[in-house]
Amino acid sequence: MKIVWVCNSTEAETDLWRAAQNHADLDIETWCVSAVEGKIELPYFQHGVLRPGPEGRRELLERVAAVGADLFVFRYPTWLTADGLEGTFRRLFADRPVIGWVSEQGPTKEWALATMKHFAWVAVNARVELPFYRAALPGVKLSYLPFGCAWRTDEELTSRPQYLADFVADGSCHYLCGEYGGWKKPSVDVMVRPLLDQDIALWGHAPDRCGWKGVPGAAGKYRGAYAPVEHAQVYTSSKVYLGISWNWSLGGYGIKLARALGAGICTMWHRTVGMELDGIIPGVHLVAPGTAEETRAEGLRLLGDSEARQTIAAAGRAFALAHWEWGANLKRLIDDVHHGREERP
């Protein structure tokens, strides 16, 4: 089975590369819409645009359409609308097995809707989103594709001493970044700030105003950035993962949740609307605080209870590998599209 995956570069593609290695019957060809051919920063992309800008992406669409595949996945392709390429897309892919994946909610939801109306088939990141997209895009077929994780060996999950800490958090926190900060700042206040007096490692890009150095009291805990392939070692070298999100009030998750659960670290994640619809059981697969006081109390409890940490970590990893493993979900998506099976709210 072959999937052609078209997107801006993200952490997800490193795990897709690993998923293809894990599944002998799965071939994933990745195309980057934001890199110039020959200068692609991440090694997990086979192809990129020949030249930047709308014309470069128009050429990329032509090249992608010439490839044979069981499924074409366009991950959050807001650039189609921004570059005025909707007509080109419809002309090239009208009779192809293609799906648009709205891989996040939060402040960019309206951007997603503007683009997804050009797709006959759309995949959502969380089941709580299904009624919304069903109402907003009548006639569009819907599937479910959560962010995924890739299998990891025990050796890969071995701690690296330079990363040791009790707590770990990562990602772009957008704490002082205007519109985005307004969405993510409350999550940082709930999930990270209550434990800044503890041994905590903060990782991510944008270290200044939009990053961890913009969070009061966090600058001294900032460790820098790590390569995307190192996330499992970074996570499991700490005792508890603290997950921030801008989707907690709407539903849906970033890739960080799937990666943390799949890595096998005891995970605390900002309680998110619709968690149970995706099969996540707070208190079993993870701990889901809704207030800063809960984060403080639960974090310190877990820090002192290694058995509880191990139990939650094992249950979270088992859930992630059973339900959110990339390869299995992508093969299911191929089957859904080819047999016309929709996900219903």
N, C-alpha and C positions, 0 to 999 in steps of 0.2 A: 504494500500500500504506500502510495506516495502523496505527501502533502507539500504544497508550496505555501510558504508562510511569508507574508509581506507586512512590514512594519517599520517604525522607527526603532532604533536600537534600545533595548531594555535588558534588565537582568534575566528576564524569562528565557531569552534565547540561549543562554548558557545551559539552562536545564533542558531545553528542547534538544540541544546537541547531545546531552547525556541520555535523554530518553530514547533517541534514535539508536544509541549504542546498546541500550538495554533490550530493545525489541528488534530482533533480526528481521521481522516482517514489516518494519516501519522505516520509510525513507523520508526525512524532513529536509526540504531545501529552503533555505532562508534568504530573503531578499531585503536589503536595507534601503529605505527611501530617503535617508538623510545623510548617507556617506557617499563619497566620490570613489568611483571604481579605482582599485589599486591603493586606496588610502583608508580602507575600512579598519577602524580601531579594534573591533572585537573579532577574533578569529573564527567565530561561529557563524558568520555570514558568508555564504558562497558568492553572493552577487550584491551589487549596489548600483546606484544611479551613475550614469556616464558623466553627467554634469549637473550641478546644483540648480535648484529652482524648478518652476512648473514644467518647462520644456524637458528637463532631465527626467522628471517623474512621468511625463507623458511617454518618453522613450522607454522608461522602465516598464510601464504598463504594457506596451507593445511587446517587449521581450518576455515578460511574465506570461502573457496570453499565448505565446508560441510554445510554451512548455506543456507537456502532457502530465496530468495529475489526477488523482482520485478526489482531491479536494484542494481548493484554494482558500486560505484563511487570510483575511485582511484585518489585522489587529488595530483597532481604534483608528481608522483611516480618515481622521478629520481633514487631512491634507487634500483629499479628493475634492471636497467642497471649497476649501480655502484657495486651491489652485485652479478652480473652475474645470475640473477634469471629470465631472459626473457623466457627461455625454460620451466621452472616450471610454470610460469604464463600462457603461451600459452596452456600448457597441461591441466591445471586445469580450465581455463576459456574460452576455445575455443567456447563452445556452451552455454555460459551464457550471460545474458543481462548486459554487462559491458561497462563502459565508462571511458576514461581517461580525466581528467580536467586539462588543462594547465592554472592555475589560476593566472599567471602573465607573463608579458613580461620583458623588461629590460635586465639586464646583464646575465640572466640565460636562455634566449630563446633557445640557442643551446643545453643546457642540456635537455630542454623539447622535442625538436625534436628527440634527440637520444632515448628518452624513448617512445614517442608517436607513433613511427613507429611500435611498437608492439601491438598497439590497433587498432581494426577495426572501433571503434567509438571514436571521440574526441570532447570535448566541449571546447570552447574558452571563454575568459573573456570579450572580447569586439568585436563588429562587425567589427571593422577596421582590426582585425586579420584574418578574414575569407579568404580573397584572398591569404594571405601569407601561411596559412596552407593548403589551397586547392592546391597551386602550389608545396609546399614542400612535401606534403604527398598525392600524387595522389591515388585515390581509397578509401581513408579513408572517412568515413561519419562524418559530422560535425554538432554540435549543439551549441547553445548559452547559456551559464550559467554565468551571471554576479555575482560578489560578492553580497551578499544579506544583508537584515536587518530583524529583527524580530519585531512583534508588541510590542508596549510598552504602558502601561497605563499612564494616566496623573500623577498618584501618583509616578510612577517610574521616571518620567521626572522632578520631583521637585528638585530644586537646593539644594545643601548641602553647608552651609556657608563656610566650610573649603576649598572649591574649588573655591570660587568667584574670577573672574578676568574679564577684558574686552575682552581679546583675549586668545585663547587656541590652542595649537598645541601638537601633540603627535607622538609616533612611534620612530623607530630607525632611526636617521638621517644619520648615516654612514658618518659623515662629513669629518673625517680624515682617513677613512678606505680604503685606496688603491683603488682597482678596484671599489668596491661598492660606495665609496665616490665620485668617478668621475662621477657616474650616478646621485646620489642624492644631492650632494653638490650644483649644480646649482639651484635645486628646493628650497633648504633651503635659498640660497642667494636671490631668487626671492620672496618667500612667507613668510619668518619669519624675516630675518635680518632687512628688512626695518621698522619693527615695534617693535624692541627690546627696544626702548626707552619708549614704552607704558607699560601699566599694562597687562602683558602677562604671562600665566602659561604654562610651558613646561613639558610634562610628557613622560615617557618612560623608558625602560631598557637600559643597557649599558651606564651609565652616564658619563663615562670618555672619552677616546680618540675617541671612535666610537659613542659616544652619544652627548647630548646637551652641555656637559661641554667642548667639543672640538670645539664648534662654538664660534668665537670671540664675546664677549659681552653677551653670553647666560648663563653662569654658575650661575649667581645670580637669574635667572628666573626659574631654574630647580626645580621641585617640587617632583620628585621621580617617583615611579611606582604605578599603581593602579590595582586592580583585574579586569580581563576582563569583569566581569558582571557589573562593575560600570561605563562603558564608557558613558552610556546615562546621568547619573547624572553629571559626570565630564564635558561633553560637554555642557549641557544645563545650567550649573551654570555660564557659560561665555556668552558673547554677540555675539562673532564672532569666528568661527572655521577656522583655517588656515591649509590647507591641502598640505602636501609635498608628492612628488611621484618620483620614478625613471622611471616611464613609460610615463611621459608627452610628450617626444619627439617621442615616438613610438606608443602610444595608449594603452589603458587598465588602470586599476586602482587597487589600493590596497583595502582591505576591509574597510579602514578608511573612504572612501567617502560614501559608502553605510551606514555605521554606523552613520556618522555625519548627513547625510540627514534624515535618519530614526529617529534619535533622535529629530529632529525638531529645530536644531540650524542654524542660518544664516551661510552659508558656503562659504568660499572663497577657491577655488581649482586651483592649477597651470593649466593654459590652456593646454589641452591635445589633441593630434591629434585624430580626429575621434569622439569627444564628441557628435556631432550632430547625428552621425549614431546610437547612442544608445538612442536618444530621449532627450538628455540633452540640454536645451536651456540656454546658458549663459545670465545672466541678468534677468532670470525668476526663474530658479530652484536654481541657485547659481551665484556667481560672479567669473569670470575666468580670473585673471590677467595673462599677459604674460611677464611682466617686473617688476623689483623692484619698479619703479616709479608708475606703475599702482597699485601695491599692497598698497603702502603708501597712495596714493590718495583715493582709494576705501575703504581701511580700516578705515581711519579717517572719510570719508563721512558716512559710515555705523555706526560708533561709535556715531555720532551725530544725527542719524536719526532712531529712534526706530520704526517708522512705516514701513520704508523700510526694516529694519531687519526682522520684523514680517511677512511682505508680502513674502519675499524671503524664510524665514524659513518654512512657511506654504506650499508654492508651492513645495519646495524641499522635504518636508516630504510626501506630497501627491504623488509626482512622485515616490519616493522610495517605498512606500507601494503599489502603483499600479503596478510597473514594476520590482522592485528588491526585493520583499518579498520572503524569502527563500522557504517557504512551497509551494507557488503557482508555483515557477520556478522549484522546484524539481519534483512536480507532472507533470508539462508539460514535463520535461525531460524523465520521465518514459513513457509518452504517445508517445513522439518522437521516442524513441528507439524501443518500441514495435510495432509501426506502420510504422517504416522506414522513418519518416519525417526528412529531412535534412534542415539545415539553409543554405541559399544560399547567396554568396557575393552580 
